[in-house]
């Protein structure tokens, strides 16, 4: 064991430039993978808030609704009529009602726990009654929406209809582009990292061919011979993972927490839980990316 | 051939686990071994059958390309025979699983013409290396290494570096490394090939001493003088065939 560890330090020092190249490439690709995952989580969050591209939302009348389409709050009879129309429409895949209470809960969540007290008491900025009950309709086809929209717009009790695509489509487009961009670049970098790992092992095996030859002759086990290589792979992977976790954390803290949430507070932003999930993925991916080629190549170069 | 193979020849039908007791005494046994390298016409070894008993000292002689190195590499299981069986220490090693090969090699010490020492390690470290990499404890290493260095006549030179030593001394280090694990077999591939005659005699005396501890020694060599002087068993190979196997032989009739 002592031999293995002294060899580890020696191996890392001897091939320093190669190891640095592996670490940097791996670091950048892992960070890009992480960013891609965060953007994906962000897109999911946005969809949760506003519905997907396939959804249209009909806001129903509430009491004292300023909307000219409304005379009074929507009645149960009107709701049944709306439901009947929606049910009969062939463009509709599914639908559900969102109560005022749910809408209120969403609004509170958006502003976060710090602002929760502003929703309570007699001076609350917003109460349940200020928010409309709504009907969320999911379409079968994103382009077949005119029929259902025109049908429900004219019904009694419907204040207005919001086509979600107008709101979310550009946002989703940007996010998809970011996700595809970061993951696409990451794929190339991952390939580069794999090749670098392979080259590093080839060099290390060549530099130590005499020792390895002697180890084989005196009957050192394959595991023992391969162990320094595997440890080197683990160490480089851990350094790269560490760097990438730190920079993703910095992005989350300085970017998302301190800037976006202030300026773009109307969007629910990715939080700590999404970050932790991303970190977990990166932490698994990094060692796998170095260990896999190492295992394959040590079998090739260090064959007993 | 002076060693007949018919007694233990039952091994052809007998599965590996039930080895006749006589095979146990035979630390090395070649049974009609043929080795053909891919892409070459004539086999490097052709139907070779040889037995080496425990504690024997065997010279393997023959011109370059006669198959000496091939035979030694087969014993070390660096490769498998094309045909026939090789037994080492009672096990049929061509059927040995890859992960068991290190265990086999721990029973075999190896010495080469070019010493193969690690230049960045001292004499003691070179010898200790062989024990460390097979996982021996530090206390065991500390007690065995000086003992072995004394046996090979290198007491007081433990802290020297290989490039500060003469060729003969370097070969003694290599022998110490091969022997430090007290192997059953010592394989020497032209151990005196790079040494002058006087130094060679010293090395041969050392190998003889190791042989007397019960270790089987198989030595491939070109050195007529040494073979003639030692009066040990001589197996001569020519074009991959055993052409002579004398219990107390000399290098060749023509000399």
HADDOCK unambig.tbl for C-alpha pairs under 7 A between the chains (distance, minus, plus):
assign (segid A and resid 211 and name CA) (segid B and resid 118 and name CA) 6.94 0.50 0.50
assign (segid A and resid 215 and name CA) (segid B and resid 133 and name CA) 6.57 0.50 0.50
assign (segid A and resid 217 and name CA) (segid B and resid 105 and name CA) 6.38 0.50 0.50
assign (segid A and resid 218 and name CA) (segid B and resid 105 and name CA) 5.97 0.50 0.50
assign (segid A and resid 218 and name CA) (segid B and resid 106 and name CA) 5.66 0.50 0.50
assign (segid A and resid 218 and name CA) (segid B and resid 109 and name CA) 6.86 0.50 0.50
assign (segid A and resid 218 and name CA) (segid B and resid 130 and name CA) 5.86 0.50 0.50
assign (segid A and resid 219 and name CA) (segid B and resid 102 and name CA) 3.98 0.50 0.50
assign (segid A and resid 219 and name CA) (segid B and resid 103 and name CA) 6.07 0.50 0.50
assign (segid A and resid 219 and name CA) (segid B and resid 105 and name CA) 4.73 0.50 0.50
assign (segid A and resid 219 and name CA) (segid B and resid 106 and name CA) 4.87 0.50 0.50
assign (segid A and resid 219 and name CA) (segid B and resid 134 and name CA) 6.53 0.50 0.50
assign (segid A and resid 220 and name CA) (segid B and resid 102 and name CA) 5.76 0.50 0.50
assign (segid A and resid 220 and name CA) (segid B and resid 133 and name CA) 5.38 0.50 0.50
assign (segid A and resid 220 and name CA) (segid B and resid 134 and name CA) 4.86 0.50 0.50
assign (segid A and resid 221 and name CA) (segid B and resid 102 and name CA) 5.44 0.50 0.50
